[in-house]
Amino acid sequence: MYNLKGTGQNLTKALFDIQSVSTNSSGKLTYSTASNSKKLKKYISVNKKGVVTLKKNAPKGTYKVKVTVAAKDGFKSVSRTIKIKVK
């Protein structure tokens, strides 16, 4: 879990790179913020390369990014959720 202190006006913008997810599969990695509440969803985004952006004035809370590895070469598809906690 990533912990980030400084909410409201103290938080201008935060970037996290989560591309370094370890896997034995060569399946495609995809990223999603779909599991966040509607309230928090408008403050977080993730691009197709795994770079997470928390927008200015993001409120306190736990933001989630779902990382999925597609099935390939005998490996099953698997998903994990990364949590970013803003304090």
One Martini backbone bead per residue (centre of mass of N, CA, C, O) as a GRO file, in nm:
protein
   87
    1MET     BB    1   0.097   0.036   0.022
    2TYR     BB    2   0.034   0.363  -0.033
    3ASN     BB    3   0.142   0.660   0.137
    4LEU     BB    4  -0.028   0.984   0.164
    5LYS     BB    5   0.049   1.300   0.264
    6GLY     BB    6  -0.159   1.552   0.208
    7THR     BB    7  -0.435   1.724   0.173
    8GLY     BB    8  -0.590   1.904  -0.033
    9GLN     BB    9  -0.393   2.182  -0.079
   10ASN     BB   10  -0.122   2.009  -0.041
   11LEU     BB   11  -0.223   1.852  -0.290
   12THR     BB   12  -0.141   1.866  -0.624
   13LYS     BB   13   0.029   1.600  -0.733
   14ALA     BB   14   0.032   1.244  -0.809
   15LEU     BB   15   0.278   0.995  -0.904
   16PHE     BB   16   0.254   0.651  -1.021
   17ASP     BB   17   0.446   0.353  -1.089
   18ILE     BB   18   0.303   0.011  -1.177
   19GLN     BB   19   0.472  -0.170  -1.393
   20SER     BB   20   0.638  -0.367  -1.173
   21VAL     BB   21   0.484  -0.621  -1.211
   22SER     BB   22   0.512  -0.952  -1.117
   23THR     BB   23   0.562  -1.210  -1.377
   24ASN     BB   24   0.564  -1.512  -1.578
   25SER     BB   25   0.392  -1.389  -1.774
   26SER     BB   26   0.312  -1.247  -2.114
   27GLY     BB   27   0.077  -1.100  -2.042
   28LYS     BB   28  -0.132  -0.848  -2.048
   29LEU     BB   29  -0.144  -0.536  -1.901
   30THR     BB   30  -0.400  -0.397  -1.690
   31TYR     BB   31  -0.584  -0.094  -1.590
   32SER     BB   32  -0.795   0.008  -1.299
   33THR     BB   33  -1.060   0.227  -1.122
   34ALA     BB   34  -1.351   0.084  -1.074
   35SER     BB   35  -1.346   0.029  -0.740
   36ASN     BB   36  -1.426   0.309  -0.691
   37SER     BB   37  -1.586   0.549  -0.579
   38LYS     BB   38  -1.747   0.814  -0.704
   39LYS     BB   39  -1.602   1.023  -0.526
   40LEU     BB   40  -1.298   0.914  -0.596
   41LYS     BB   41  -1.281   0.865  -0.912
   42LYS     BB   42  -1.226   1.178  -0.998
   43TYR     BB   43  -0.909   1.166  -0.863
   44ILE     BB   44  -0.840   0.909  -1.047
   45SER     BB   45  -0.579   0.774  -1.265
   46VAL     BB   46  -0.496   0.539  -1.542
   47ASN     BB   47  -0.285   0.423  -1.764
   48LYS     BB   48  -0.164   0.180  -1.993
   49LYS     BB   49   0.131   0.197  -1.826
   50GLY     BB   50   0.069   0.256  -1.498
   51VAL     BB   51   0.003   0.557  -1.448
   52VAL     BB   52  -0.069   0.736  -1.161
   53THR     BB   53  -0.326   0.988  -1.086
   54LEU     BB   54  -0.356   1.245  -0.851
   55LYS     BB   55  -0.553   1.495  -0.786
   56LYS     BB   56  -0.626   1.784  -0.689
   57ASN     BB   57  -0.780   1.768  -0.382
   58ALA     BB   58  -0.768   1.497  -0.267
   59PRO     BB   59  -0.921   1.308  -0.062
   60LYS     BB   60  -0.947   1.123   0.182
   61GLY     BB   61  -0.831   0.784   0.130
   62THR     BB   62  -0.885   0.481  -0.059
   63TYR     BB   63  -0.722   0.391  -0.343
   64LYS     BB   64  -0.777   0.199  -0.650
   65VAL     BB   65  -0.583  -0.049  -0.841
   66LYS     BB   66  -0.630  -0.262  -1.110
   67VAL     BB   67  -0.445  -0.555  -1.192
   68THR     BB   68  -0.413  -0.728  -1.511
   69VAL     BB   69  -0.343  -1.057  -1.631
   70ALA     BB   70  -0.338  -1.222  -1.904
   71ALA     BB   71  -0.389  -1.496  -2.065
   72LYS     BB   72  -0.090  -1.712  -2.120
   73ASP     BB   73   0.095  -1.983  -2.174
   74GLY     BB   74  -0.085  -2.145  -1.936
   75PHE     BB   75  -0.184  -1.894  -1.801
   76LYS     BB   76  -0.380  -1.738  -1.592
   77SER     BB   77  -0.581  -1.507  -1.504
   78VAL     BB   78  -0.495  -1.206  -1.307
   79SER     BB   79  -0.577  -1.015  -1.004
   80ARG     BB   80  -0.493  -0.696  -0.849
   81THR     BB   81  -0.486  -0.472  -0.568
   82ILE     BB   82  -0.397  -0.136  -0.534
   83LYS     BB   83  -0.320   0.076  -0.259
   84ILE     BB   84  -0.401   0.427  -0.189
   85LYS     BB   85  -0.323   0.634   0.088
   86VAL     BB   86  -0.488   0.922   0.202
   87LYS     BB   87  -0.410   1.152   0.488
   0.00000   0.00000   0.00000
